[in-house]
Amino acid sequence: MDRRTMLHLGLAGVGGALFISRGVLAANHGAVCDSQMAGGVYYTKERPGRWAGKNGRHLPMIERTGNKFTVTTDHAMTGFQHYIVKHMVLDSNFEFVAERMFDPTKDKPVSIHDIDKLRGTVYVASMCNVHDVWLSSLHL
């Protein structure tokens, strides 16, 4: 199996685990950082798990301006060796809302999203090809 196929399968597995587990996350509605999966399936500021010390460069930062929010991951894009693959937005029920894929040869890990139809808490995942999925939230 080539490296690209292995990477895609691994990212699909992590993303699938995040979505399959949304029932467990929903039980902790608004307390995603306290979920049993934090620090293992995905990582947060409070629960960096095996990636302790990496959260400064991997945690998505969310800044709201009017009816939009900007997601920024302060991470270098070093070609296909180490980069942020995408940002993924989930609503308060952990339903998929939007995503922005990045080309590591030309993009910066910044995405802008409309919040007109969103209520409650919004969750944003930042996916690194080396250091897995990092999750932040914003209460609207």
N, CA, C and O atoms as a DFTB+ gen file, in Angstrom:
560 C
 N C O
     1  1       0.855      -1.167       0.000
     2  2       0.000       0.000       0.000
     3  2       0.900       1.227       0.000
     4  3       1.835       1.320       0.795
     5  1       0.611       2.178      -0.903
     6  2       1.450       3.368      -0.957
     7  2       1.090       4.339       0.170
     8  3       0.038       4.221       0.798
     9  1       1.968       5.284       0.406
    10  2       1.830       6.218       1.535
    11  2       0.550       7.048       1.443
    12  3      -0.117       7.282       2.450
    13  1       0.213       7.488       0.239
    14  2      -0.972       8.333       0.052
    15  2      -2.245       7.557       0.393
    16  3      -3.134       8.094       1.053
    17  1      -2.341       6.310      -0.045
    18  2      -3.512       5.483       0.264
    19  2      -3.597       5.250       1.767
    20  3      -4.678       5.331       2.351
    21  1      -2.458       4.962       2.394
    22  2      -2.446       4.738       3.830
    23  2      -2.877       6.000       4.576
    24  3      -3.623       5.912       5.552
    25  1      -2.421       7.167       4.134
    26  2      -2.801       8.428       4.758
    27  2      -4.301       8.644       4.638
    28  3      -4.957       8.995       5.619
    29  1      -4.852       8.437       3.443
    30  2      -6.294       8.627       3.245
    31  2      -7.105       7.672       4.105
    32  3      -8.115       8.074       4.683
    33  1      -6.689       6.431       4.202
    34  2      -7.418       5.468       5.031
    35  2      -7.338       5.857       6.511
    36  3      -8.325       5.746       7.239
    37  1      -6.186       6.303       6.943
    38  2      -6.025       6.721       8.339
    39  2      -6.876       7.929       8.668
    40  3      -7.520       7.969       9.717
    41  1      -6.886       8.923       7.777
    42  2      -7.700      10.114       8.007
    43  2      -9.186       9.782       7.968
    44  3      -9.971      10.332       8.741
    45  1      -9.567       8.887       7.072
    46  2     -10.973       8.469       7.014
    47  2     -11.365       7.771       8.311
    48  3     -12.477       7.960       8.804
    49  1     -10.475       6.975       8.859
    50  2     -10.762       6.274      10.117
    51  2     -10.944       7.232      11.276
    52  3     -11.868       7.074      12.074
    53  1     -10.076       8.218      11.377
    54  2     -10.191       9.203      12.459
    55  2     -11.464      10.016      12.292
    56  3     -12.201      10.231      13.254
    57  1     -11.722      10.467      11.068
    58  2     -12.943      11.233      10.811
    59  2     -14.183      10.401      11.073
    60  3     -15.153      10.893      11.650
    61  1     -14.160       9.142      10.653
    62  2     -15.301       8.251      10.892
    63  2     -15.525       8.025      12.372
    64  3     -16.667       8.015      12.831
    65  1     -14.468       7.846      13.117
    66  2     -14.602       7.640      14.562
    67  2     -15.212       8.865      15.223
    68  3     -16.008       8.743      16.154
    69  1     -14.838      10.050      14.741
    70  2     -15.401      11.272      15.294
    71  2     -16.900      11.329      15.036
    72  3     -17.664      11.688      15.932
    73  1     -17.335      10.982      13.827
    74  2     -18.760      11.036      13.504
    75  2     -19.538       9.896      14.143
    76  3     -20.645      10.119      14.632
    77  1     -19.004       8.693      14.156
    78  2     -19.686       7.552      14.766
    79  2     -19.906       7.801      16.244
    80  3     -20.920       7.388      16.807
    81  1     -18.979       8.461      16.858
    82  2     -19.040       8.670      18.295
    83  2     -19.855       9.890      18.691
    84  3     -19.868      10.256      19.866
    85  1     -20.532      10.526      17.754
    86  2     -21.223      11.766      18.096
    87  2     -22.285      11.562      19.157
    88  3     -22.605      12.503      19.882
    89  1     -22.846      10.357      19.275
    90  2     -23.815      10.087      20.334
    91  2     -23.186      10.242      21.703
    92  3     -23.807      10.787      22.616
    93  1     -21.965       9.768      21.853
    94  2     -21.253       9.922      23.122
    95  2     -20.945      11.388      23.359
    96  3     -21.077      11.879      24.480
    97  1     -20.536      12.089      22.315
    98  2     -20.249      13.511      22.447
    99  2     -21.510      14.288      22.791
   100  3     -21.481      15.185      23.633
   101  1     -22.618      13.944      22.142
   102  2     -23.868      14.654      22.386
   103  2     -24.327      14.475      23.832
   104  3     -24.962      15.368      24.394
   105  1     -24.015      13.343      24.430
   106  2     -24.371      13.121      25.830
   107  2     -23.664      14.126      26.730
   108  3     -24.160      14.460      27.806
   109  1     -22.500      14.607      26.286
   110  2     -21.741      15.621      27.021
   111  2     -21.918      16.984      26.370
   112  3     -21.035      17.837      26.463
   113  1     -23.042      17.193      25.716
   114  2     -23.306      18.387      24.913
   115  2     -22.677      19.635      25.520
   116  3     -22.963      19.991      26.663
   117  1     -21.835      20.283      24.763
   118  2     -21.171      21.488      25.230
   119  2     -19.929      21.200      26.057
   120  3     -19.194      22.123      26.408
   121  1     -19.686      19.951      26.369
   122  2     -18.527      19.595      27.187
   123  2     -17.642      18.632      26.413
   124  3     -17.169      17.635      26.958
   125  1     -17.424      18.934      25.149
   126  2     -16.667      18.036      24.289
   127  2     -15.262      17.788      24.830
   128  3     -14.704      16.712      24.620
   129  1     -14.697      18.747      25.509
   130  2     -13.352      18.588      26.053
   131  2     -13.310      17.560      27.167
   132  3     -12.245      17.024      27.476
   133  1     -14.468      17.274      27.782
   134  2     -14.528      16.309      28.869
   135  2     -14.898      14.902      28.394
   136  3     -14.958      13.973      29.199
   137  1     -15.144      14.743      27.107
   138  2     -15.515      13.442      26.575
   139  2     -14.400      12.431      26.814
   140  3     -13.227      12.797      26.886
   141  1     -14.765      11.171      26.935
   142  2     -13.771      10.104      27.112
   143  2     -12.865       9.976      25.900
   144  3     -11.765       9.432      26.006
   145  1     -13.309      10.470      24.748
   146  2     -12.503      10.368      23.528
   147  2     -11.445      11.453      23.416
   148  3     -10.485      11.307      22.660
   149  1     -11.610      12.542      24.162
   150  2     -10.628      13.624      24.127
   151  2      -9.295      13.092      24.644
   152  3      -9.231      12.430      25.680
   153  1      -8.248      13.391      23.909
   154  2      -6.926      12.907      24.286
   155  2      -6.612      11.541      23.721
   156  3      -5.569      10.965      24.030
   157  1      -7.514      11.005      22.883
   158  2      -7.281       9.697      22.276
   159  2      -7.742       9.648      20.830
   160  3      -6.928       9.434      19.932
   161  1      -9.051       9.846      20.584
   162  2      -9.587       9.855      19.220
   163  2      -9.350      11.225      18.589
   164  3      -9.036      11.320      17.402
   165  1      -9.499      12.261      19.364
   166  2      -9.184      13.614      18.952
   167  2      -8.532      14.302      20.150
   168  3      -8.536      13.775      21.263
   169  1      -7.973      15.483      19.906
   170  2      -7.207      16.165      20.938
   171  2      -7.734      17.583      21.127
   172  3      -8.223      18.210      20.188
   173  1      -7.626      18.075      22.361
   174  2      -8.081      19.416      22.704
   175  2      -6.991      20.122      23.495
   176  3      -5.983      19.518      23.864
   177  1      -7.203      21.397      23.746
   178  2      -6.253      22.158      24.560
   179  2      -6.084      21.511      25.929
   180  3      -4.970      21.373      26.434
   181  1      -7.222      21.115      26.525
   182  2      -7.191      20.526      27.854
   183  2      -6.735      19.069      27.848
   184  3      -6.213      18.585      28.852
   185  1      -6.921      18.370      26.744
   186  2      -6.609      16.943      26.658
   187  2      -5.754      16.652      25.413
   188  3      -6.255      16.084      24.443
   189  1      -4.480      17.033      25.434
   190  2      -3.624      16.821      24.272
   191  2      -3.126      15.386      24.119
   192  3      -2.491      15.049      23.119
   193  1      -3.415      14.539      25.111
   194  2      -3.018      13.132      25.016
   195  2      -1.552      12.955      24.686
   196  3      -0.686      13.616      25.260
   197  1      -1.284      12.055      23.756
   198  2       0.105      11.744      23.390
   199  2       0.807      12.886      22.679
   200  3       2.022      12.845      22.483
   201  1       0.049      13.911      22.289
   202  2       0.636      15.040      21.594
   203  2       0.812      16.253      22.510
   204  3       0.790      17.389      22.036
   205  1       0.986      16.030      23.792
   206  2       1.210      17.129      24.739
   207  2       2.357      18.002      24.228
   208  3       3.400      17.498      23.810
   209  1       2.148      19.287      24.268
   210  2       3.152      20.221      23.778
   211  2       2.949      20.609      22.322
   212  3       3.617      21.518      21.830
   213  1       2.038      19.938      21.623
   214  2       1.791      20.221      20.213
   215  2       0.561      21.095      19.992
   216  3       0.309      21.535      18.870
   217  1      -0.214      21.352      21.060
   218  2      -1.484      22.042      20.866
   219  2      -1.333      23.470      20.350
   220  3      -2.223      23.953      19.650
   221  1      -0.258      24.151      20.663
   222  2      -0.065      25.522      20.190
   223  2      -0.046      25.643      18.680
   224  3      -0.436      26.681      18.145
   225  1       0.387      24.632      17.991
   226  2       0.482      24.660      16.530
   227  2      -0.622      23.871      15.839
   228  3      -0.712      23.896      14.611
   229  1      -1.457      23.177      16.589
   230  2      -2.458      22.308      15.979
   231  2      -3.899      22.650      16.329
   232  3      -4.816      22.309      15.582
   233  1      -4.103      23.309      17.438
   234  2      -5.441      23.634      17.899
   235  2      -6.056      24.716      17.014
   236  3      -5.445      25.768      16.827
   237  1      -7.251      24.482      16.466
   238  2      -7.874      25.527      15.642
   239  2      -8.334      26.699      16.517
   240  3      -8.975      26.502      17.550
   241  1      -8.002      27.900      16.094
   242  2      -8.425      29.111      16.791
   243  2      -9.615      29.677      16.023
   244  3      -9.574      29.782      14.798
   245  1     -10.675      30.041      16.745
   246  2     -11.908      30.508      16.125
   247  2     -12.134      31.962      16.525
   248  3     -12.131      32.302      17.708
   249  1     -12.330      32.809      15.524
   250  2     -12.587      34.225      15.782
   251  2     -13.866      34.635      15.043
   252  3     -13.958      34.525      13.821
   253  1     -14.840      35.106      15.812
   254  2     -16.117      35.504      15.224
   255  2     -16.094      36.985      14.858
   256  3     -15.623      37.820      15.630
   257  1     -16.613      37.300      13.661
   258  2     -16.770      38.662      13.196
   259  2     -18.121      38.740      12.487
   260  3     -18.269      38.264      11.362
   261  1     -19.102      39.343      13.153
   262  2     -20.432      39.458      12.568
   263  2     -21.067      38.093      12.341
   264  3     -21.165      37.295      13.273
   265  1     -21.500      37.817      11.111
   266  2     -22.159      36.556      10.770
   267  2     -21.191      35.514      10.219
   268  3     -21.611      34.558       9.567
   269  1     -19.928      35.693      10.474
   270  2     -18.916      34.736       9.998
   271  2     -17.928      34.445      11.116
   272  3     -17.796      35.215      12.067
   273  1     -17.246      33.330      10.986
   274  2     -16.119      33.085      11.871
   275  2     -14.954      32.574      11.047
   276  3     -15.123      31.877      10.047
   277  1     -13.773      32.942      11.497
   278  2     -12.534      32.543      10.828
   279  2     -11.834      31.524      11.698
   280  3     -11.689      31.706      12.907
   281  1     -11.402      30.450      11.066
   282  2     -10.648      29.402      11.755
   283  2      -9.203      29.483      11.257
   284  3      -8.943      29.492      10.054
   285  1      -8.283      29.540      12.199
   286  2      -6.860      29.595      11.864
   287  2      -6.134      28.535      12.676
   288  3      -6.345      28.414      13.882
   289  1      -5.286      27.774      12.018
   290  2      -4.403      26.842      12.718
   291  2      -2.983      27.351      12.492
   292  3      -2.528      27.442      11.352
   293  1      -2.295      27.676      13.560
   294  2      -0.954      28.262      13.492
   295  2       0.070      27.159      13.235
   296  3       0.852      26.799      14.114
   297  1       0.047      26.639      12.024
   298  2       0.840      25.468      11.676
   299  2       1.560      25.717      10.358
   300  3       0.954      26.201       9.402
   301  1       2.828      25.394      10.301
   302  2       3.579      25.507       9.045
   303  2       3.060      24.477       8.047
   304  3       2.642      23.384       8.429
   305  1       3.090      24.832       6.783
   306  2       2.685      23.924       5.721
   307  2       3.953      23.537       4.966
   308  3       4.397      24.262       4.075
   309  1       4.531      22.398       5.323
   310  2       5.802      21.971       4.745
   311  2       5.569      20.922       3.661
   312  3       6.033      19.786       3.753
   313  1       4.840      21.338       2.642
   314  2       4.518      20.402       1.562
   315  2       3.712      19.241       2.108
   316  3       2.995      19.386       3.099
   317  1       3.825      18.098       1.470
   318  2       3.058      16.930       1.889
   319  2       3.716      16.170       3.051
   320  3       3.227      15.117       3.459
   321  1       4.827      16.705       3.582
   322  2       5.490      16.056       4.712
   323  2       4.746      16.288       6.023
   324  3       4.585      15.361       6.817
   325  1       4.292      17.515       6.253
   326  2       3.633      17.864       7.514
   327  2       2.765      19.091       7.254
   328  3       3.278      20.174       6.970
   329  1       1.449      18.917       7.352
   330  2       0.556      20.015       7.015
   331  2      -0.836      19.802       7.609
   332  3      -1.171      18.707       8.061
   333  1      -1.636      20.863       7.599
   334  2      -3.033      20.774       8.003
   335  2      -3.828      20.369       6.764
   336  3      -3.838      21.074       5.756
   337  1      -4.480      19.238       6.861
   338  2      -5.226      18.669       5.735
   339  2      -6.514      19.453       5.499
   340  3      -6.846      19.802       4.366
   341  1      -7.245      19.727       6.605
   342  2      -8.512      20.437       6.450
   343  2      -9.031      20.948       7.781
   344  3      -8.581      20.541       8.852
   345  1      -9.998      21.857       7.677
   346  2     -10.824      22.289       8.799
   347  2     -12.211      21.721       8.545
   348  3     -12.690      21.726       7.411
   349  1     -12.849      21.236       9.588
   350  2     -14.187      20.679       9.481
   351  2     -15.058      21.348      10.543
   352  3     -14.656      21.450      11.702
   353  1     -16.253      21.805      10.149
   354  2     -17.180      22.476      11.052
   355  2     -18.353      21.533      11.344
   356  3     -18.938      20.944      10.436
   357  1     -18.682      21.407      12.645
   358  2     -19.796      20.580      13.093
   359  2     -20.748      21.457      13.893
   360  3     -20.310      22.353      14.614
   361  1     -22.056      21.204      13.771
   362  2     -23.017      21.993      14.540
   363  2     -23.134      21.465      15.962
   364  3     -22.386      20.570      16.355
   365  1     -24.068      22.014      16.738
   366  2     -24.200      21.636      18.142
   367  2     -24.629      20.188      18.344
   368  3     -24.496      19.655      19.446
   369  1     -25.146      19.540      17.288
   370  2     -25.503      18.115      17.340
   371  2     -24.429      17.239      16.708
   372  3     -24.646      16.050      16.473
   373  1     -23.276      17.831      16.437
   374  2     -22.138      17.146      15.819
   375  2     -22.449      16.645      14.418
   376  3     -21.915      15.630      13.971
   377  1     -23.331      17.382      13.728
   378  2     -23.637      17.120      12.326
   379  2     -22.660      17.923      11.475
   380  3     -22.290      19.043      11.829
   381  1     -22.251      17.347      10.362
   382  2     -21.345      18.012       9.434
   383  2     -22.001      19.281       8.888
   384  3     -23.160      19.256       8.475
   385  1     -21.257      20.390       8.886
   386  2     -21.738      21.659       8.341
   387  2     -20.916      22.050       7.117
   388  3     -21.472      22.359       6.063
   389  1     -19.598      22.038       7.257
   390  2     -18.728      22.485       6.168
   391  2     -17.312      21.984       6.407
   392  3     -16.958      21.560       7.507
   393  1     -16.517      22.045       5.350
   394  2     -15.091      21.752       5.485
   395  2     -14.332      22.561       4.458
   396  3     -14.886      22.998       3.450
   397  1     -13.074      22.747       4.727
   398  2     -12.168      23.422       3.798
   399  2     -10.906      22.590       3.748
   400  3     -10.189      22.462       4.741
   401  1     -10.639      22.022       2.571
   402  2      -9.429      21.228       2.348
   403  2      -8.305      22.188       1.948
   404  3      -8.549      23.221       1.324
   405  1      -7.068      21.831       2.317
   406  2      -5.933      22.681       2.015
   407  2      -4.925      21.979       1.119
   408  3      -4.695      20.776       1.241
   409  1      -4.332      22.746       0.223
   410  2      -3.229      22.279      -0.605
   411  2      -1.955      22.766       0.081
   412  3      -1.698      23.969       0.110
   413  1      -1.154      21.855       0.634
   414  2       0.010      22.285       1.412
   415  2       1.099      22.967       0.597
   416  3       2.039      23.521       1.169
   417  1       0.992      22.938      -0.712
   418  2       1.999      23.609      -1.531
   419  2       1.672      25.079      -1.763
   420  3       2.523      25.835      -2.232
   421  1       0.414      25.502      -1.431
   422  2       0.077      26.901      -1.678
   423  2      -0.876      27.539      -0.673
   424  3      -0.976      28.765      -0.642
   425  1      -1.582      26.760       0.154
   426  2      -2.565      27.312       1.083
   427  2      -1.993      27.519       2.476
   428  3      -1.030      26.867       2.879
   429  1      -2.614      28.448       3.201
   430  2      -2.395      28.601       4.636
   431  2      -3.609      27.982       5.313
   432  3      -4.702      28.026       4.747
   433  1      -3.461      27.405       6.504
   434  2      -4.603      26.770       7.170
   435  2      -5.542      27.784       7.820
   436  3      -5.600      27.920       9.042
   437  1      -6.277      28.493       6.955
   438  2      -7.252      29.498       7.373
   439  2      -8.524      29.266       6.576
   440  3      -8.478      29.109       5.356
   441  1      -9.663      29.245       7.264
   442  2     -10.941      29.081       6.573
   443  2     -11.968      30.032       7.174
   444  3     -11.906      30.360       8.359
   445  1     -12.906      30.469       6.352
   446  2     -13.960      31.390       6.790
   447  2     -15.297      30.701       6.561
   448  3     -15.538      30.116       5.505
   449  1     -16.175      30.782       7.585
   450  2     -17.458      30.080       7.531
   451  2     -18.595      30.998       7.944
   452  3     -18.433      31.851       8.817
   453  1     -19.746      30.816       7.308
   454  2     -20.953      31.577       7.593
   455  2     -21.683      30.932       8.768
   456  3     -21.803      29.708       8.821
   457  1     -22.173      31.738       9.708
   458  2     -22.868      31.181      10.873
   459  2     -24.347      31.564      10.924
   460  3     -24.999      31.369      11.949
   461  1     -24.880      32.104       9.834
   462  2     -26.275      32.549       9.808
   463  2     -27.252      31.490      10.305
   464  3     -28.181      31.822      11.041
   465  1     -27.077      30.242       9.932
   466  2     -28.042      29.186      10.266
   467  2     -27.620      28.339      11.459
   468  3     -28.287      27.355      11.780
   469  1     -26.535      28.700      12.113
   470  2     -26.036      27.909      13.229
   471  2     -26.457      28.509      14.559
   472  3     -26.526      29.730      14.704
   473  1     -26.738      27.649      15.526
   474  2     -27.119      28.072      16.875
   475  2     -26.383      27.193      17.885
   476  3     -25.913      26.103      17.558
   477  1     -26.296      27.687      19.105
   478  2     -25.674      26.888      20.161
   479  2     -24.169      26.866      20.035
   480  3     -23.538      27.905      19.842
   481  1     -23.602      25.696      20.144
   482  2     -22.151      25.526      20.087
   483  2     -21.742      24.986      18.725
   484  3     -22.379      24.084      18.183
   485  1     -20.675      25.548      18.184
   486  2     -20.091      25.087      16.927
   487  2     -18.746      24.462      17.264
   488  3     -17.975      25.015      18.049
   489  1     -18.468      23.314      16.670
   490  2     -17.206      22.623      16.881
   491  2     -16.393      22.666      15.598
   492  3     -16.930      22.486      14.504
   493  1     -15.091      22.906      15.739
   494  2     -14.203      22.955      14.583
   495  2     -13.065      21.982      14.804
   496  3     -12.397      22.006      15.838
   497  1     -12.853      21.123      13.814
   498  2     -11.749      20.170      13.849
   499  2     -10.677      20.623      12.870
   500  3     -10.978      21.029      11.748
   501  1      -9.437      20.550      13.302
   502  2      -8.291      20.833      12.451
   503  2      -7.515      19.529      12.342
   504  3      -7.079      18.972      13.350
   505  1      -7.342      19.042      11.115
   506  2      -6.732      17.732      10.903
   507  2      -5.306      17.867      10.359
   508  3      -5.094      18.385       9.263
   509  1      -4.350      17.400      11.134
   510  2      -2.944      17.397      10.737
   511  2      -2.592      16.003      10.218
   512  3      -3.034      15.002      10.781
   513  1      -1.810      15.935       9.161
   514  2      -1.458      14.631       8.605
   515  2      -0.512      13.841       9.501
   516  3      -0.350      12.638       9.297
   517  1       0.115      14.473      10.482
   518  2       1.027      13.781      11.398
   519  2       0.447      13.686      12.813
   520  3       0.537      12.641      13.457
   521  1      -0.150      14.784      13.290
   522  2      -0.579      14.868      14.689
   523  2      -2.096      14.803      14.879
   524  3      -2.616      15.347      15.853
   525  1      -2.799      14.157      13.977
   526  2      -4.203      13.807      14.133
   527  2      -5.162      15.000      14.147
   528  3      -4.861      16.054      13.588
   529  1      -6.320      14.821      14.792
   530  2      -7.422      15.781      14.771
   531  2      -7.498      16.543      16.091
   532  3      -7.467      15.949      17.169
   533  1      -7.597      17.867      15.988
   534  2      -7.677      18.746      17.136
   535  2      -9.009      19.480      17.094
   536  3      -9.439      19.920      16.028
   537  1      -9.668      19.617      18.244
   538  2     -11.011      20.163      18.291
   539  2     -11.112      21.372      19.203
   540  3     -10.592      21.367      20.319
   541  1     -11.792      22.418      18.716
   542  2     -12.109      23.609      19.499
   543  2     -13.591      23.881      19.333
   544  3     -14.226      23.346      18.425
   545  1     -14.145      24.711      20.209
   546  2     -15.557      25.036      20.100
   547  2     -15.786      26.522      20.310
   548  3     -14.961      27.227      20.891
   549  1     -16.944      26.978      19.814
   550  2     -17.359      28.371      19.962
   551  2     -18.840      28.362      20.260
   552  3     -19.627      27.778      19.514
   553  1     -19.226      29.010      21.353
   554  2     -20.646      29.114      21.668
   555  2     -21.183      30.393      21.028
   556  3     -20.683      31.487      21.290
   557  1     -22.193      30.245      20.196
   558  2     -22.775      31.390      19.478
   559  2     -23.807      32.104      20.316
   560  3     -24.394      33.088      19.865
